[in-house]
Amino acid sequence: MSTTAGAGSLRLPGLHGYAVEFSPYCPGRVACAAAQYYGMAGCGTLAMLEQNEAGIVLLRSFDWNDGLFDVTWSENNENVLITCSGDGSLQIWDMAKTKGPLQVYKEHTLEAYSVDWSQTRGEQLVVSGSWDQTAKLWDPAVGKSLCTFKGHEGVIYSTIWSPHIPGCFASASGDQTLRIWDVKTPGVKLVIPAHQAEVLSCDWCKYDENLLVTGAVDCSLKGWDLRNIRQPMFILLGHTYAIRRVKFSPFHATILASCSYDFTVRFWDFSKPNPLLETVEHHTEFTCGLDLSLHNRGQV
């Protein structure tokens, strides 16, 4: 991972970043969901960034009247994104338009903290997770949610589609569990007691449909094989504060990245005896958002 080489930075004064997502279409283009005052008060901003010869530049931005906590790119339109916010709503934005949002979905009763667009072909579905302990399923072409998933007994911090199995998503929660859901059935498919602490993030391996990773307030990352959930497949230790987000590499089956309230980003290879590959200490505040480029190997 050539992470420290060619590192660029851009400051967004008065805003704290919560999520970053590389465009699946345009190399070097990134969407950032941000909030004022750590999301506790004030407004939010969706910022579109691009890396070029000059460094990282702000292409354009959209403001919302509450903090934005997550962002996901459309899988069928290079200009469309969805964000979710502290007022419980989801917003659809079109980068080709000067004003926005195109649509607002307001059904969650508390902060909407996670949003993800399905990656399997043949369906255009969005899943959101909220502090109201529910996940909701959306078709962006329909003005209301298709289904609500209940079962978690705490805040849902993360909802991630399987890149392999159509209609299957995972959720991570303050109730210390990782759960697997199928949109065709209303109840939970699998409950994994993942940590003895709040689970803040989860991600699906791009190369193995049965492998997920969780990151938690206990500072640990754990790998889970859905065929045997009695014990984790691996445990990665090194962070000194809660792990805020974890992502598998799109290029390597055993490499993943994590970021934390300890201000660091760490890279791991869980197949190695000494799995910690690198610790990056660029940030001077909580590191909340993280993504790995689908286009440029080693760009984070």
C-alpha positions, 0 to 999 in steps of 0.5 A: 500500500503506497499510502504515504506517498503522494498524500494530499490534503484539503481543509474544509473549515468548520466541518468534520468529515464523517464518511468518504466514498470514491466514485465508482466511475471517475478515478480520483473523485471522492464524495465526503459527508461532513457536519458542523460541530461534530454532528451535534448541532448545525448544518451538513455539507456534501463535498465533491473532491477531486485529486489532480496535479494541483492536489485535492480540489473542491469541485462543488458542494451542497448544504443540508440543514443537519449534519451528514453522516454517510454517503453512497454513490449510485450504481447506475448514474455517475452524478447521483449520490445519496446521503443520510443525516441527523434529522433522520432523512435521506437525500438524493443529490445530482452533481449535474444540477446546481441545486439540490437535493432532488428528493428527500426521504424522511421516515427514520425517527432518529439520526440516519447514520448509514446508507449503502447502494446495492452492488449486485447487478439487476437491482437498484436498492438502497439500505439505511441504518438509524439510531431508531434501531431500524434498517430500511430498504429503498428503491430510489425510484420510489418515494417511500421505503419498501420495507423496515427491518427490526430486531436490533436492540441498539443504534445501527451504525453501519449497513453494508450490502453483500457484493456477492449475494443479491438482496443480502446486507449486514448491519452493525449495532450498539447492541454488540451484534453483527446481523445478516438480513435478506430483503425477501424475508422480514426477519433477521437471517443470522445474529452474531454476538460479535464484540462485548462492546458497541460495533461501529462498522462492518464490511464484506470481503470482495473475494469471499461471500462468507467473510465479514469484518467488524470494528468496535469500541473495544479497539478490535477488528474481528473477521467472521465466517458466516458458516461458523460464527462460534469464534472469529476467524481472526482478531486484529489488535493495535488501535487504542480507541474505538474503530470508526470504519473498516473496509476490505481492499478491492484488490487483495483478498486478505488486506483491509484498512481501518480508521479510529478515534485514535487519529490513525488509519491502519492497514492489515493483512490478516493472513500474515503472522504479524498482520499490521502492515502500516499505521498512518498518522496524518490526521489530528482529530477523530478519523471517521471516514475511509475508502479504498479506490476501485481504480488506483491500487493503493489509493486510500 
